[in-house]
Amino acid sequence: MSLNNFQHKVRVYYEDTDAGGIVYYANYLKFFERARTEWLRELGINQSIFLEQNIGFVVTKVAMENKASAKLDDLLTITSSISRLKSASLVFSQQIVNQNQLTLCTAEIKVACVNLSIAKPCSIPNSILGALKRVS
């Protein structure tokens, strides 16, 4: 698995769908979030440690395009890469494909580092920034 093009698999469960067995569009955002979190874990970055230090990451912008529908029991692959990395923010390019390699959804998601105690942007800690620079 390449760390600059991280892949995470998700199975579509009944709870992810509407009454017709189609994934509700907002759940793609949850799948993207899980993939980013698992990518950080793979890099050895534990977000709970930074939360203890009042450092968090918040989504500030989403540009998402739904191309086709995922369905109950589909096995989805979420691919994530970093398209832009700055000192206090980064932009992820992500896509979701199904088991037939059909692209279902793409997104550009901007995430900012925030000092939670004052609710203001701050620099990404060097331990995270260094890991992200190695893979971007």
One Martini backbone bead per residue (centre of mass of N, CA, C, O) as a GRO file, in nm:
protein
  136
    1MET     BB    1   0.093   0.038   0.026
    2SER     BB    2   0.061   0.363  -0.051
    3LEU     BB    3   0.102   0.668   0.125
    4ASN     BB    4   0.030   0.872  -0.134
    5ASN     BB    5  -0.220   0.642  -0.196
    6PHE     BB    6  -0.450   0.578   0.000
    7GLN     BB    7  -0.630   0.278   0.110
    8HIS     BB    8  -0.984   0.217   0.190
    9LYS     BB    9  -1.216  -0.009   0.318
   10VAL     BB   10  -1.584  -0.034   0.261
   11ARG     BB   11  -1.882  -0.143   0.379
   12VAL     BB   12  -2.216  -0.159   0.300
   13TYR     BB   13  -2.470  -0.080   0.510
   14TYR     BB   14  -2.786  -0.040   0.601
   15GLU     BB   15  -2.728   0.235   0.763
   16ASP     BB   16  -2.621   0.379   0.477
   17THR     BB   17  -2.918   0.364   0.377
   18ASP     BB   18  -3.200   0.363   0.226
   19ALA     BB   19  -3.496   0.206   0.146
   20GLY     BB   20  -3.343   0.126  -0.149
   21GLY     BB   21  -3.019   0.069  -0.095
   22ILE     BB   22  -2.900   0.359  -0.097
   23VAL     BB   23  -2.661   0.577  -0.054
   24TYR     BB   24  -2.629   0.837   0.134
   25TYR     BB   25  -2.454   1.113   0.052
   26ALA     BB   26  -2.335   1.191   0.343
   27ASN     BB   27  -2.175   0.915   0.380
   28TYR     BB   28  -1.928   0.986   0.211
   29LEU     BB   29  -1.803   1.171   0.426
   30LYS     BB   30  -1.754   0.943   0.628
   31PHE     BB   31  -1.568   0.775   0.450
   32PHE     BB   32  -1.352   0.993   0.416
   33GLU     BB   33  -1.288   1.025   0.717
   34ARG     BB   34  -1.195   0.737   0.772
   35ALA     BB   35  -0.960   0.739   0.570
   36ARG     BB   36  -0.798   0.967   0.699
   37THR     BB   37  -0.766   0.837   0.978
   38GLU     BB   38  -0.623   0.574   0.880
   39TRP     BB   39  -0.384   0.717   0.756
   40LEU     BB   40  -0.274   0.839   1.016
   41ARG     BB   41  -0.231   0.569   1.155
   42GLU     BB   42  -0.026   0.461   0.944
   43LEU     BB   43   0.171   0.715   1.026
   44GLY     BB   44   0.144   0.736   1.358
   45ILE     BB   45  -0.121   0.912   1.407
   46ASN     BB   46  -0.273   1.030   1.709
   47GLN     BB   47  -0.541   1.230   1.769
   48SER     BB   48  -0.582   1.211   2.082
   49ILE     BB   49  -0.317   1.348   2.164
   50PHE     BB   50  -0.392   1.629   2.040
   51LEU     BB   51  -0.651   1.676   2.200
   52GLU     BB   52  -0.500   1.695   2.476
   53GLN     BB   53  -0.356   1.970   2.331
   54ASN     BB   54  -0.580   2.131   2.166
   55ILE     BB   55  -0.566   1.969   1.885
   56GLY     BB   56  -0.725   2.010   1.565
   57PHE     BB   57  -0.939   1.898   1.291
   58VAL     BB   58  -1.103   2.086   1.030
   59VAL     BB   59  -1.352   2.129   0.813
   60THR     BB   60  -1.375   2.402   0.557
   61LYS     BB   61  -1.397   2.230   0.276
   62VAL     BB   62  -1.628   2.111   0.011
   63ALA     BB   63  -1.585   1.917  -0.297
   64MET     BB   64  -1.854   1.730  -0.441
   65GLU     BB   65  -1.899   1.436  -0.662
   66ASN     BB   66  -2.170   1.264  -0.787
   67LYS     BB   67  -2.186   0.976  -1.016
   68ALA     BB   68  -2.283   0.731  -0.830
   69SER     BB   69  -2.424   0.450  -0.671
   70ALA     BB   70  -2.433   0.302  -0.378
   71LYS     BB   71  -2.480  -0.025  -0.231
   72LEU     BB   72  -2.576  -0.271  -0.072
   73ASP     BB   73  -2.271  -0.455  -0.004
   74ASP     BB   74  -2.066  -0.290  -0.102
   75LEU     BB   75  -1.723  -0.250  -0.200
   76LEU     BB   76  -1.521   0.008  -0.094
   77THR     BB   77  -1.278   0.245  -0.226
   78ILE     BB   78  -1.065   0.472  -0.062
   79THR     BB   79  -0.888   0.742  -0.199
   80SER     BB   80  -0.588   0.916  -0.082
   81SER     BB   81  -0.460   1.254  -0.119
   82ILE     BB   82  -0.227   1.515  -0.139
   83SER     BB   83  -0.259   1.844  -0.297
   84ARG     BB   84  -0.216   2.027  -0.025
   85LEU     BB   85   0.051   2.190   0.179
   86LYS     BB   86   0.048   2.361   0.479
   87SER     BB   87   0.103   2.488   0.794
   88ALA     BB   88  -0.247   2.488   0.860
   89SER     BB   89  -0.310   2.315   0.591
   90LEU     BB   90  -0.512   2.083   0.385
   91VAL     BB   91  -0.557   1.888   0.079
   92PHE     BB   92  -0.782   1.645  -0.021
   93SER     BB   93  -0.792   1.375  -0.244
   94GLN     BB   94  -1.095   1.193  -0.322
   95GLN     BB   95  -1.218   0.849  -0.374
   96ILE     BB   96  -1.491   0.635  -0.490
   97VAL     BB   97  -1.503   0.283  -0.537
   98ASN     BB   98  -1.607  -0.004  -0.653
   99GLN     BB   99  -1.577  -0.346  -0.726
  100ASN     BB  100  -1.597  -0.238  -1.050
  101GLN     BB  101  -1.437   0.046  -1.072
  102LEU     BB  102  -1.652   0.259  -1.007
  103THR     BB  103  -1.699   0.588  -0.992
  104LEU     BB  104  -1.891   0.762  -0.739
  105CYS     BB  105  -1.681   0.966  -0.582
  106THR     BB  106  -1.562   1.303  -0.536
  107ALA     BB  107  -1.301   1.497  -0.350
  108GLU     BB  108  -1.235   1.814  -0.191
  109ILE     BB  109  -1.057   1.853   0.127
  110LYS     BB  110  -1.041   2.095   0.371
  111VAL     BB  111  -0.793   2.118   0.638
  112ALA     BB  112  -0.765   2.248   0.968
  113CYS     BB  113  -0.570   2.373   1.215
  114VAL     BB  114  -0.664   2.379   1.571
  115ASN     BB  115  -0.707   2.567   1.854
  116LEU     BB  116  -0.946   2.472   2.081
  117SER     BB  117  -0.920   2.686   2.319
  118ILE     BB  118  -0.957   2.940   2.083
  119ALA     BB  119  -1.064   2.883   1.792
  120LYS     BB  120  -0.784   2.871   1.615
  121PRO     BB  121  -0.556   2.879   1.402
  122CYS     BB  122  -0.273   2.654   1.341
  123SER     BB  123  -0.004   2.487   1.339
  124ILE     BB  124   0.120   2.210   1.239
  125PRO     BB  125   0.264   1.976   1.380
  126ASN     BB  126   0.573   1.850   1.313
  127SER     BB  127   0.499   1.544   1.333
  128ILE     BB  128   0.284   1.571   1.107
  129LEU     BB  129   0.417   1.735   0.881
  130GLY     BB  130   0.646   1.536   0.825
  131ALA     BB  131   0.468   1.296   0.742
  132LEU     BB  132   0.316   1.443   0.509
  133LYS     BB  133   0.566   1.522   0.338
  134ARG     BB  134   0.655   1.224   0.273
  135VAL     BB  135   0.363   1.167   0.104
  136SER     BB  136   0.330   1.438  -0.097
   0.00000   0.00000   0.00000
